[in-house]
């Protein structure tokens, strides 16, 4: 991360590529480190004002999510909730939902967390009854398209 803050654009770009390459190559083995990695990214977001450098951090979140989506979501839920679209937390959440498939997986995991807190049992089909409240927060998709994805 310190290399990404360096004055040399070439060093910063190299550090960003290295960061993403390490996550791609070793992401499956980093489950226990996900909270620490996301905390470091979260701390560095305000200092990374250059768009391309922030892009590496956001790409890192996406790479981690490919390997450990539930751990990433759990870690992000531990951060202060975004109150506006310009917050660093909002940007990290948007990095996860870049496509419809990812968005549906995220919504499923969030629904499970709402319906079945840690330590409780329940089937996913029982959770579909709670789609109504979630549909309100997803104005780009209709309720029926959300229900079909479940």
DSSP file (Angstrom, degrees, kcal/mol; ACC not computed):
  #  RESIDUE AA STRUCTURE BP1 BP2  ACC     N-H-->O    O-->H-N    N-H-->O    O-->H-N    TCO  KAPPA ALPHA  PHI   PSI    X-CA   Y-CA   Z-CA
    1    1 A X     >        0   0    0      0, 0.0     4,-0.9     0, 0.0     3,-0.4   0.000 360.0 360.0 360.0 -36.8    0.0    0.0    0.0
    2    2 A X  T >4  +     0   0    0      1,-0.2     3,-0.7     2,-0.2     4,-0.3   0.874 360.0  55.8 -63.7 -34.3    2.8    2.4    0.7
    3    3 A X  G >4 S+     0   0    0      1,-0.2     3,-1.0     2,-0.2    -1,-0.2   0.826 101.6  57.2 -64.8 -31.1    4.1    1.9   -2.8
    4    4 A X  G 34 S+     0   0    0     -3,-0.4    -1,-0.2     1,-0.2    -2,-0.2   0.734 105.5  51.2 -71.6 -20.9    0.7    3.0   -4.1
    5    5 A X  G << S+     0   0    0     -4,-0.9    -1,-0.2    -3,-0.7    -2,-0.2   0.436  86.9 120.4 -92.2  -0.5    1.1    6.3   -2.2
    6    6 A X  S <  S-     0   0    0     -3,-1.0     6,-0.1    -4,-0.3    -3,-0.1  -0.155  73.7-120.2 -64.7 160.2    4.6    6.9   -3.7
    7    7 A X  S    S+     0   0    0      4,-0.1     2,-0.6     5,-0.0    -1,-0.1   0.750  91.9  86.6 -72.6 -23.9    5.2   10.0   -5.7
    8    8 A X     >  -     0   0    0      1,-0.2     4,-2.4    -5,-0.1     5,-0.2  -0.679  66.3-155.6 -83.4 117.7    6.2    8.0   -8.8
    9    9 A X  H  > S+     0   0    0     -2,-0.6     4,-2.4     1,-0.2     5,-0.2   0.860  95.4  54.5 -59.2 -34.7    3.2    7.1  -10.9
   10   10 A X  H  > S+     0   0    0      2,-0.2     4,-2.3     1,-0.2    -1,-0.2   0.917 110.1  45.4 -66.9 -42.1    5.1    4.1  -12.4
   11   11 A X  H  > S+     0   0    0      2,-0.2     4,-2.5     1,-0.2    -2,-0.2   0.899 112.9  51.2 -66.3 -40.0    5.8    2.7   -8.9
   12   12 A X  H  X S+     0   0    0     -4,-2.4     4,-2.1     2,-0.2    -2,-0.2   0.917 111.7  46.3 -64.0 -43.4    2.3    3.3   -7.7
   13   13 A X  H  X S+     0   0    0     -4,-2.4     4,-2.5     2,-0.2    -1,-0.2   0.911 112.2  50.7 -65.2 -42.5    0.9    1.5  -10.8
   14   14 A X  H  X S+     0   0    0     -4,-2.3     4,-2.5     1,-0.2    -2,-0.2   0.911 110.3  49.9 -61.5 -42.6    3.3   -1.4  -10.3
   15   15 A X  H  X S+     0   0    0     -4,-2.5     4,-2.6     2,-0.2    -1,-0.2   0.893 110.3  50.7 -63.7 -39.5    2.3   -1.7   -6.6
   16   16 A X  H  X S+     0   0    0     -4,-2.1     4,-2.1     2,-0.2    -2,-0.2   0.916 111.9  46.4 -63.4 -44.0   -1.4   -1.7   -7.6
   17   17 A X  H  X S+     0   0    0     -4,-2.5     4,-2.4     2,-0.2    -2,-0.2   0.901 113.1  50.2 -64.8 -40.3   -0.8   -4.5  -10.2
   18   18 A X  H  X S+     0   0    0     -4,-2.5     4,-2.6     2,-0.2     5,-0.2   0.930 108.6  52.6 -62.9 -45.7    1.2   -6.4   -7.6
   19   19 A X  H  X S+     0   0    0     -4,-2.6     4,-1.8     1,-0.2    -2,-0.2   0.928 113.3  43.0 -55.1 -49.7   -1.5   -6.1   -5.0
   20   20 A X  H  X S+     0   0    0     -4,-2.1     4,-2.4     1,-0.2    -1,-0.2   0.871 112.5  53.3 -68.1 -37.0   -4.2   -7.4   -7.3
   21   21 A X  H  X S+     0   0    0     -4,-2.4     4,-2.6     2,-0.2     5,-0.2   0.908 107.8  50.7 -65.2 -41.2   -1.9  -10.2   -8.6
   22   22 A X  H  X S+     0   0    0     -4,-2.6     4,-2.3     1,-0.2    -1,-0.2   0.916 111.9  47.9 -61.9 -42.8   -1.2  -11.4   -5.1
   23   23 A X  H  X S+     0   0    0     -4,-1.8     4,-1.6    -5,-0.2    -2,-0.2   0.910 112.6  48.3 -65.2 -41.2   -4.9  -11.5   -4.3
   24   24 A X  H  < S+     0   0    0     -4,-2.4     4,-0.2     1,-0.2    -2,-0.2   0.917 117.3  41.7 -64.0 -42.7   -5.7  -13.4   -7.5
   25   25 A X  H  < S+     0   0    0     -4,-2.6    -2,-0.2     1,-0.2    -1,-0.2   0.818 131.7  22.1 -75.3 -31.9   -3.0  -16.0   -6.9
   26   26 A X  H >< S+     0   0    0     -4,-2.3     3,-1.6    -5,-0.2     4,-0.3   0.298  85.1 112.3-121.2   8.0   -3.5  -16.5   -3.2
   27   27 A X  G >< S+     0   0    0     -4,-1.6     3,-1.5     1,-0.3    -3,-0.1   0.827  74.0  59.3 -55.3 -37.1   -7.1  -15.4   -2.6
   28   28 A X  G 3  S+     0   0    0      1,-0.3     3,-0.4    -4,-0.2    -1,-0.3   0.772 107.0  47.9 -65.9 -24.0   -8.4  -18.8   -1.8
   29   29 A X  G <  S+     0   0    0     -3,-1.6     3,-0.3     1,-0.2    -1,-0.3   0.372  95.8  76.6 -94.9   4.4   -5.9  -19.1    1.1
   30   30 A X    X>  +     0   0    0     -3,-1.5     3,-1.0    -4,-0.3     4,-0.9   0.182  51.1 116.9-104.2  17.7   -6.8  -15.7    2.6
   31   31 A X  G >4 S+     0   0    0     -3,-0.4     3,-1.1     1,-0.3     4,-0.4   0.909  80.2  46.8 -52.8 -48.0  -10.1  -16.3    4.3
   32   32 A X  G 34 S+     0   0    0     -3,-0.3     4,-0.3     1,-0.2    -1,-0.3   0.728 113.0  50.9 -69.0 -20.4   -8.8  -15.6    7.8
   33   33 A X  G <> S+     0   0    0     -3,-1.0     4,-2.9     1,-0.2     5,-0.3   0.509  80.2  97.4 -94.1  -5.8   -7.1  -12.4    6.5
   34   34 A X  H <X S+     0   0    0     -3,-1.1     4,-2.8    -4,-0.9     5,-0.3   0.908  83.7  48.5 -53.2 -49.1  -10.2  -10.9    4.8
   35   35 A X  H  > S+     0   0    0     -4,-0.4     4,-2.1     1,-0.2    -1,-0.2   0.911 114.8  45.8 -59.7 -40.0  -11.1   -8.6    7.7
   36   36 A X  H  > S+     0   0    0     -4,-0.3     4,-2.3     2,-0.2    -2,-0.2   0.907 113.3  48.9 -68.6 -41.1   -7.6   -7.3    8.0
   37   37 A X  H  X S+     0   0    0     -4,-2.9     4,-2.5     1,-0.2    -2,-0.2   0.935 113.6  46.5 -63.5 -45.8   -7.2   -6.8    4.3
   38   38 A X  H  X S+     0   0    0     -4,-2.8     4,-2.8    -5,-0.3    -1,-0.2   0.862 110.5  53.2 -66.4 -34.8  -10.5   -4.9    4.0
   39   39 A X  H  X S+     0   0    0     -4,-2.1     4,-2.5    -5,-0.3    -1,-0.2   0.915 109.9  48.2 -64.2 -42.0   -9.7   -2.8    7.1
   40   40 A X  H  X S+     0   0    0     -4,-2.3     4,-2.0     2,-0.2    -2,-0.2   0.922 113.2  47.3 -63.4 -44.2   -6.4   -1.8    5.4
   41   41 A X  H  X S+     0   0    0     -4,-2.5     4,-1.5     2,-0.2    -2,-0.2   0.931 112.1  50.4 -61.7 -45.2   -8.2   -1.0    2.2
   42   42 A X  H  X S+     0   0    0     -4,-2.8     4,-0.6     1,-0.2    -2,-0.2   0.898 111.2  48.2 -61.0 -42.0  -10.8    1.0    4.1
   43   43 A X  H  < S+     0   0    0     -4,-2.5     4,-0.3     1,-0.2     3,-0.3   0.869 114.1  47.1 -65.7 -36.7   -8.2    3.0    6.0
   44   44 A X  H >X S+     0   0    0     -4,-2.0     4,-1.2     1,-0.2     3,-0.8   0.683  89.0  85.7 -81.4 -18.0   -6.3    3.7    2.8
   45   45 A X  H >< S+     0   0    0     -4,-1.5     3,-0.8     1,-0.3    -1,-0.2   0.899  88.2  49.9 -53.3 -47.2   -9.4    4.8    0.8
   46   46 A X  T 3< S+     0   0    0     -4,-0.6    -1,-0.3    -3,-0.3    -2,-0.1   0.815 111.8  49.1 -64.3 -27.0   -9.3    8.5    1.9
   47   47 A X  T <4 S+     0   0    0     -3,-0.8     2,-1.1    -4,-0.3    -1,-0.2   0.631  96.5  75.5 -86.3 -12.6   -5.6    8.8    1.1
   48   48 A X    <<  +     0   0    0     -4,-1.2    -1,-0.2    -3,-0.8     6,-0.1  -0.701  51.3 151.2 -98.8  81.8   -6.0    7.3   -2.4
   49   49 A X        +     0   0    0     -2,-1.1     2,-0.3     4,-0.1    -1,-0.2   0.761  41.2  96.1 -85.7 -25.2   -7.6   10.2   -4.2
   50   50 A X  S  > S-     0   0    0     -3,-0.2     4,-2.3     1,-0.1     3,-0.4  -0.511  76.2-134.6 -69.4 130.2   -6.2    9.4   -7.7
   51   51 A X  H  > S+     0   0    0     -2,-0.3     4,-2.0     1,-0.2    -1,-0.1   0.866 101.2  50.6 -54.6 -45.3   -8.9    7.5   -9.6
   52   52 A X  H  > S+     0   0    0      1,-0.2     4,-1.1     2,-0.2    -1,-0.2   0.871 111.0  48.9 -66.5 -35.5   -6.6    4.8  -11.0
   53   53 A X  H  > S+     0   0    0     -3,-0.4     4,-1.3     2,-0.2     3,-0.4   0.907 110.7  49.5 -71.2 -40.9   -5.1    4.1   -7.5
   54   54 A X  H  X S+     0   0    0     -4,-2.3     4,-2.6     1,-0.2     5,-0.2   0.865 103.8  63.3 -61.8 -34.4   -8.5    3.8   -5.9
   55   55 A X  H  X S+     0   0    0     -4,-2.0     4,-2.6    -5,-0.3    -1,-0.2   0.868  99.0  52.7 -58.3 -38.1   -9.4    1.5   -8.8
   56   56 A X  H  X S+     0   0    0     -4,-1.1     4,-2.1    -3,-0.4    -1,-0.2   0.902 109.5  48.8 -65.2 -40.2   -6.8   -1.0   -7.6
   57   57 A X  H  X S+     0   0    0     -4,-1.3     4,-1.8     2,-0.2    -2,-0.2   0.928 113.6  46.1 -64.2 -44.3   -8.2   -1.0   -4.1
   58   58 A X  H  X S+     0   0    0     -4,-2.6     4,-2.1     1,-0.2    -2,-0.2   0.885 111.0  52.4 -66.7 -38.3  -11.8   -1.6   -5.4
   59   59 A X  H  X S+     0   0    0     -4,-2.6     4,-2.5    -5,-0.2    -1,-0.2   0.890 106.1  55.4 -63.1 -37.9  -10.5   -4.3   -7.7
   60   60 A X  H  X S+     0   0    0     -4,-2.1     4,-2.6     2,-0.2    -2,-0.2   0.893 105.9  50.5 -61.2 -40.3   -8.9   -5.9   -4.7
   61   61 A X  H  X S+     0   0    0     -4,-1.8     4,-2.2     1,-0.2    -1,-0.2   0.925 111.2  49.1 -62.4 -44.1  -12.3   -6.0   -2.9
   62   62 A X  H  X S+     0   0    0     -4,-2.1     4,-1.5     2,-0.2    -2,-0.2   0.888 110.7  50.1 -62.6 -39.8  -13.8   -7.6   -6.0
   63   63 A X  H  X S+     0   0    0     -4,-2.5     4,-1.1     2,-0.2     3,-0.3   0.937 110.9  48.5 -65.5 -46.3  -11.1  -10.2   -6.2
   64   64 A X  H >X S+     0   0    0     -4,-2.6     4,-3.2     1,-0.2     3,-0.6   0.899 108.7  55.1 -59.1 -39.5  -11.5  -11.1   -2.5
   65   65 A X  H 3X S+     0   0    0     -4,-2.2     4,-0.6     1,-0.2    -1,-0.2   0.831  98.8  61.4 -65.3 -31.8  -15.2  -11.4   -3.0
   66   66 A X  H 3< S+     0   0    0     -4,-1.5    -1,-0.2    -3,-0.3    -2,-0.2   0.862 117.5  30.6 -61.5 -33.2  -14.7  -13.9   -5.8
   67   67 A X  H << S+     0   0    0     -4,-1.1    -2,-0.2    -3,-0.6    -1,-0.2   0.846 139.4  15.4 -90.9 -39.6  -13.1  -16.2   -3.3
   68   68 A X  H  X  +     0   0    0     -4,-3.2     4,-2.2    -5,-0.2     5,-0.2  -0.502  64.8 160.3-140.2  64.6  -14.8  -15.3    0.0
   69   69 A X  H  X S+     0   0    0     -4,-0.6     4,-2.7     1,-0.2     5,-0.2   0.905  78.1  50.2 -58.3 -46.2  -18.0  -13.3   -0.7
   70   70 A X  H  > S+     0   0    0      1,-0.2     4,-2.6     2,-0.2    -1,-0.2   0.903 111.3  48.5 -62.6 -40.9  -19.6  -14.0    2.7
   71   71 A X  H  > S+     0   0    0      2,-0.2     4,-2.2     1,-0.2    -1,-0.2   0.882 112.0  49.8 -66.5 -37.8  -16.5  -13.0    4.6
   72   72 A X  H  X S+     0   0    0     -4,-2.2     4,-2.6     2,-0.2    -2,-0.2   0.936 112.6  46.6 -65.4 -46.0  -16.2   -9.8    2.5
   73   73 A X  H  X S+     0   0    0     -4,-2.7     4,-2.5     1,-0.2    -2,-0.2   0.927 112.0  50.7 -62.7 -44.7  -19.9   -8.9    3.2
   74   74 A X  H  X S+     0   0    0     -4,-2.6     4,-0.8    -5,-0.2    -1,-0.2   0.908 112.2  47.6 -59.5 -42.2  -19.6   -9.6    6.9
   75   75 A X  H >< S+     0   0    0     -4,-2.2     3,-0.5     1,-0.2     4,-0.4   0.902 112.2  48.6 -66.5 -41.3  -16.5   -7.4    7.1
   76   76 A X  H >< S+     0   0    0     -4,-2.6     3,-1.2     1,-0.2    -2,-0.2   0.858 105.9  57.5 -68.5 -33.7  -18.2   -4.6    5.2
   77   77 A X  H 3< S+     0   0    0     -4,-2.5    -1,-0.2     1,-0.3    -2,-0.2   0.754  99.8  60.0 -66.4 -22.1  -21.3   -4.8    7.4
   78   78 A X  T << S+     0   0    0     -4,-0.8    -1,-0.3    -3,-0.5    -2,-0.2   0.638  93.8  82.7 -78.5 -14.5  -18.9   -4.2   10.4
   79   79 A X  S <  S-     0   0    0     -3,-1.2     3,-0.1    -4,-0.4     2,-0.0  -0.447 103.3 -78.3 -83.7 161.7  -18.0   -0.8    8.8
   80   80 A X        -     0   0    0     -2,-0.1    -1,-0.1     1,-0.1    -2,-0.1  -0.375  56.8-108.6 -58.2 136.1  -20.1    2.3    9.3
   81   81 A X        -     0   0    0      1,-0.1     2,-0.2    -4,-0.1    -1,-0.1  -0.391  37.2-101.4 -67.8 143.8  -23.0    2.1    6.9
   82   82 A X        -     0   0    0      1,-0.2    -1,-0.1     7,-0.1     3,-0.1  -0.474  34.1-176.3 -68.6 130.6  -22.9    4.5    4.0
   83   83 A X  S    S+     0   0    0     -2,-0.2     2,-0.3     1,-0.2    -1,-0.2   0.554  70.8  23.7-102.4 -12.2  -25.0    7.6    4.5
   84   84 A X  S >  S-     0   0    0      1,-0.0     3,-1.3     0, 0.0     6,-0.3  -0.966  81.6-110.6-146.9 164.7  -24.4    9.1    1.1
   85   85 A X  T 3  S+     0   0    0     -2,-0.3    -3,-0.0     1,-0.3    -1,-0.0   0.595 111.5  61.2 -73.6  -9.8  -23.3    7.9   -2.3
   86   86 A X  T 3  S+     0   0    0      4,-0.1    -1,-0.3     5,-0.0     5,-0.0   0.477  78.4 112.3 -94.8  -3.0  -19.9    9.6   -2.0
   87   87 A X  S <> S-     0   0    0     -3,-1.3     4,-1.8     1,-0.1     5,-0.1  -0.303  74.9-123.4 -73.0 155.7  -18.7    7.7    1.0
   88   88 A X  H  > S+     0   0    0      1,-0.2     4,-2.1     2,-0.2     5,-0.1   0.863 113.5  56.2 -63.3 -36.2  -15.8    5.3    0.9
   89   89 A X  H  > S+     0   0    0      1,-0.2     4,-2.3     2,-0.2    -1,-0.2   0.910 105.5  51.2 -63.6 -41.7  -18.0    2.5    2.3
   90   90 A X  H  > S+     0   0    0     -6,-0.3     4,-2.6     1,-0.2    -1,-0.2   0.905 108.9  51.4 -60.4 -40.9  -20.5    3.1   -0.6
   91   91 A X  H  X S+     0   0    0     -4,-1.8     4,-1.5     2,-0.2    -1,-0.2   0.890 109.0  50.1 -65.0 -38.9  -17.7    2.8   -3.1
   92   92 A X  H  X S+     0   0    0     -4,-2.1     4,-0.7     2,-0.2    -1,-0.2   0.909 111.4  48.5 -65.3 -41.7  -16.6   -0.5   -1.5
   93   93 A X  H >X S+     0   0    0     -4,-2.3     4,-1.2     1,-0.2     3,-1.1   0.913 109.4  52.8 -64.1 -42.1  -20.1   -1.9   -1.7
   94   94 A X  H 3< S+     0   0    0     -4,-2.6    -1,-0.2     1,-0.3    -2,-0.2   0.825  99.2  64.1 -63.3 -30.0  -20.5   -0.8   -5.3
   95   95 A X  H 3< S+     0   0    0     -4,-1.5     3,-0.4     1,-0.2    -1,-0.3   0.787 103.0  49.8 -63.3 -26.3  -17.2   -2.7   -6.1
   96   96 A X  H << S+     0   0    0     -3,-1.1     2,-0.7    -4,-0.7     3,-0.4   0.867 105.6  54.5 -78.9 -37.3  -19.0   -5.9   -5.2
   97   97 A X     <  +     0   0    0     -4,-1.2    -1,-0.2     1,-0.2    -2,-0.1  -0.275  63.0 130.1 -96.8  49.6  -22.2   -5.4   -7.3
   98   98 A X  S    S+     0   0    0     -2,-0.7     2,-0.3    -3,-0.4    -1,-0.2   0.704  73.5  26.1 -76.9 -19.6  -20.6   -4.8  -10.7
   99   99 A X  S  > S-     0   0    0     -3,-0.4     4,-2.3     1,-0.1     5,-0.2  -0.929  84.1-107.4-140.1 166.2  -22.8   -7.4  -12.4
  100  100 A X  H  > S+     0   0    0     -2,-0.3     4,-2.3     1,-0.2     5,-0.2   0.858 115.6  53.9 -62.6 -37.5  -26.2   -8.9  -12.0
  101  101 A X  H  > S+     0   0    0      2,-0.2     4,-2.1     1,-0.2    -1,-0.2   0.942 111.3  45.0 -64.8 -46.7  -24.9  -12.3  -10.9
  102  102 A X  H  > S+     0   0    0      1,-0.2     4,-2.6     2,-0.2    -2,-0.2   0.914 111.7  53.6 -61.3 -42.9  -22.8  -10.8   -8.1
  103  103 A X  H  X S+     0   0    0     -4,-2.3     4,-2.7     1,-0.2    -1,-0.2   0.907 108.4  48.9 -60.7 -43.1  -25.7   -8.6   -7.0
  104  104 A X  H  X S+     0   0    0     -4,-2.3     4,-2.4     2,-0.2    -1,-0.2   0.900 111.2  49.8 -64.7 -40.5  -28.0  -11.6   -6.7
  105  105 A X  H  X S+     0   0    0     -4,-2.1     4,-2.4     2,-0.2    -2,-0.2   0.915 111.9  48.7 -63.6 -41.2  -25.5  -13.5   -4.6
  106  106 A X  H  X S+     0   0    0     -4,-2.6     4,-2.7     1,-0.2     5,-0.2   0.932 111.0  49.6 -63.7 -45.7  -25.0  -10.5   -2.4
  107  107 A X  H  X S+     0   0    0     -4,-2.7     4,-2.7     1,-0.2    -1,-0.2   0.891 110.1  51.5 -61.7 -39.3  -28.7  -10.0   -2.0
  108  108 A X  H  X S+     0   0    0     -4,-2.4     4,-2.5     2,-0.2    -1,-0.2   0.941 111.7  46.3 -61.1 -47.2  -29.1  -13.7   -1.1
  109  109 A X  H  X S+     0   0    0     -4,-2.4     4,-2.1     1,-0.2    -2,-0.2   0.906 113.7  48.4 -64.3 -40.6  -26.4  -13.5    1.6
  110  110 A X  H  X S+     0   0    0     -4,-2.7     4,-2.1     2,-0.2    -1,-0.2   0.907 110.9  51.0 -64.6 -41.1  -27.9  -10.3    3.0
  111  111 A X  H  X S+     0   0    0     -4,-2.7     4,-3.2    -5,-0.2     5,-0.3   0.910 109.6  50.3 -62.1 -42.0  -31.3  -11.8    3.1
  112  112 A X  H  X S+     0   0    0     -4,-2.5     4,-3.1     1,-0.2    -1,-0.2   0.900 110.1  50.4 -62.3 -40.0  -29.9  -14.9    4.9
  113  113 A X  H  < S+     0   0    0     -4,-2.1    -1,-0.2     2,-0.2    -2,-0.2   0.864 115.2  43.1 -66.7 -35.0  -28.2  -12.6    7.4
  114  114 A X  H  < S+     0   0    0     -4,-2.1     3,-0.3    -5,-0.1    -2,-0.2   0.932 123.3  35.9 -73.8 -46.7  -31.5  -10.7    8.0
  115  115 A X  H  < S+     0   0    0     -4,-3.2     2,-0.5     1,-0.2    -2,-0.2   0.892 129.0  28.7 -75.0 -41.5  -33.7  -13.8    8.1
  116  116 A X  S  < S-     0   0    0     -4,-3.1    -1,-0.2    -5,-0.3     4,-0.2  -0.747  76.8-159.8-128.4  82.6  -31.4  -16.2    9.9
  117  117 A X    >   -     0   0    0     -2,-0.5     3,-2.0    -3,-0.3    -3,-0.1  -0.124  50.4 -61.2 -55.9 160.8  -28.9  -14.6   12.2
  118  118 A X  T 3  S+     0   0    0      1,-0.3    -1,-0.2    -5,-0.1     3,-0.1  -0.130 126.8  23.6 -47.8 131.3  -25.8  -16.6   13.1
  119  119 A X  T 3  S+     0   0    0      1,-0.3     2,-0.3    -3,-0.2    -1,-0.3   0.421  98.0 108.9  92.7  -1.5  -26.8  -19.8   14.9
  120  120 A X    <   -     0   0    0     -3,-2.0    -1,-0.3    -4,-0.2     2,-0.3  -0.768  59.3-132.6-108.4 158.1  -30.3  -20.1   13.6
  121  121 A X        +     0   0    0     -2,-0.3     2,-0.2    -3,-0.1    -4,-0.1  -0.703  37.3 135.5-103.6 155.4  -31.7  -22.6   11.1
  122  122 A X        -     0   0    0     -2,-0.3     2,-0.3    -6,-0.1    -6,-0.1  -0.829  45.4-109.5 172.3 154.3  -33.9  -22.0    8.1
  123  123 A X    >>  -     0   0    0     -2,-0.2     3,-0.9     1,-0.1     4,-0.9  -0.728  26.4-123.6 -98.2 149.2  -34.3  -22.9    4.5
  124  124 A X  H 3> S+     0   0    0     -2,-0.3     4,-0.6     1,-0.2     3,-0.5   0.825 110.4  61.7 -58.2 -31.8  -33.7  -20.4    1.7
  125  125 A X  H >4 S+     0   0    0      1,-0.2     3,-0.7     2,-0.2     4,-0.3   0.844  99.7  54.8 -66.4 -30.6  -37.2  -20.9    0.3
  126  126 A X  H X4 S+     0   0    0     -3,-0.9     3,-1.0     1,-0.2    -1,-0.2   0.814 101.6  60.5 -67.2 -29.0  -38.6  -19.6    3.6
  127  127 A X  H >< S+     0   0    0     -4,-0.9     3,-1.6    -3,-0.5    -1,-0.2   0.661  83.0  78.6 -74.3 -16.6  -36.5  -16.4    3.1
  128  128 A X  G X< S+     0   0    0     -3,-0.7     3,-1.6    -4,-0.6    -1,-0.2   0.727  78.5  72.3 -67.7 -18.8  -38.2  -15.5   -0.2
  129  129 A X  G X  S+     0   0    0     -3,-1.0     3,-0.5    -4,-0.3    -1,-0.3   0.739  91.2  59.3 -65.4 -20.7  -41.1  -14.1    1.7
  130  130 A X  G <> S+     0   0    0     -3,-1.6     4,-1.0     1,-0.2     3,-0.4   0.311  73.4 100.6 -91.1   9.4  -38.9  -11.2    2.8
  131  131 A X  H <>  +     0   0    0     -3,-1.6     4,-2.7     1,-0.2    -1,-0.2   0.813  66.1  73.4 -64.5 -29.4  -38.2  -10.1   -0.8
  132  132 A X  H <> S+     0   0    0     -3,-0.5     4,-1.1     1,-0.2    -1,-0.2   0.929  98.7  43.0 -51.9 -54.5  -40.8   -7.3   -0.5
  133  133 A X  H  > S+     0   0    0     -3,-0.4     4,-0.7     1,-0.2     3,-0.2   0.873 115.5  50.3 -62.5 -35.5  -38.7   -5.0    1.7
  134  134 A X  H >< S+     0   0    0     -4,-1.0     3,-0.7     1,-0.2     4,-0.3   0.859 102.3  61.1 -70.0 -33.8  -35.6   -5.7   -0.3
  135  135 A X  H >< S+     0   0    0     -4,-2.7     3,-1.2     1,-0.3    -1,-0.2   0.832  97.0  60.2 -62.3 -31.7  -37.3   -4.9   -3.6
  136  136 A X  H 3< S+     0   0    0     -4,-1.1    -1,-0.3     1,-0.3     3,-0.2   0.853 103.9  50.0 -63.3 -34.5  -38.0   -1.4   -2.3
  137  137 A X  T << S+     0   0    0     -4,-0.7     2,-0.3    -3,-0.7    -1,-0.3   0.438 103.7  63.7 -85.5   1.7  -34.2   -0.8   -2.0
  138  138 A X    X   +     0   0    0     -3,-1.2     3,-1.5    -4,-0.3    -1,-0.2  -0.622  57.0 164.7-122.6  71.1  -33.6   -2.1   -5.6
  139  139 A X  T 3  S+     0   0    0     -2,-0.3    -1,-0.1     1,-0.3    -2,-0.1   0.723  71.0  62.6 -65.3 -21.4  -35.4    0.4   -7.8
  140  140 A X  T 3  S+     0   0    0      2,-0.1     2,-0.4     1,-0.0    -1,-0.3   0.708 104.2  52.5 -76.3 -18.4  -33.6   -0.8  -11.0
  141  141 A X  S <  S-     0   0    0     -3,-1.5    -3,-0.1    -6,-0.2     2,-0.1  -0.917  83.0-127.6-119.1 143.4  -35.1   -4.2  -10.7
  142  142 A X     >  -     0   0    0     -2,-0.4     4,-1.8     1,-0.1     5,-0.2  -0.452  28.1-110.1 -82.2 162.7  -38.7   -5.1  -10.4
  143  143 A X  H  > S+     0   0    0      1,-0.2     4,-2.7     2,-0.2     5,-0.2   0.899 118.0  54.0 -57.2 -42.5  -39.9   -7.4   -7.6
  144  144 A X  H  > S+     0   0    0      1,-0.2     4,-2.2     2,-0.2    -1,-0.2   0.877 106.5  50.6 -65.5 -36.7  -40.7  -10.2  -10.2
  145  145 A X  H  > S+     0   0    0      2,-0.2     4,-1.3     1,-0.2    -1,-0.2   0.871 111.9  48.4 -69.9 -33.6  -37.1  -10.1  -11.6
  146  146 A X  H  X S+     0   0    0     -4,-1.8     4,-0.9     2,-0.2     3,-0.2   0.935 111.4  49.8 -66.0 -45.7  -35.7  -10.4   -8.1
  147  147 A X  H >< S+     0   0    0     -4,-2.7     3,-0.7     1,-0.2    -2,-0.2   0.874 108.0  53.4 -62.2 -38.0  -38.0  -13.3   -7.3
  148  148 A X  H 3< S+     0   0    0     -4,-2.2    -1,-0.2     1,-0.2    -2,-0.2   0.855 104.6  55.7 -66.2 -33.3  -37.1  -15.1  -10.5
  149  149 A X  H 3<        0   0    0     -4,-1.3    -1,-0.2     1,-0.3    -2,-0.2   0.702 360.0 360.0 -70.9 -19.0  -33.4  -14.8   -9.6
  150  150 A X    <<        0   0    0     -4,-0.9    -1,-0.3    -3,-0.7    -2,-0.2   0.453 360.0 360.0 -83.6 360.0  -34.0  -16.5   -6.2
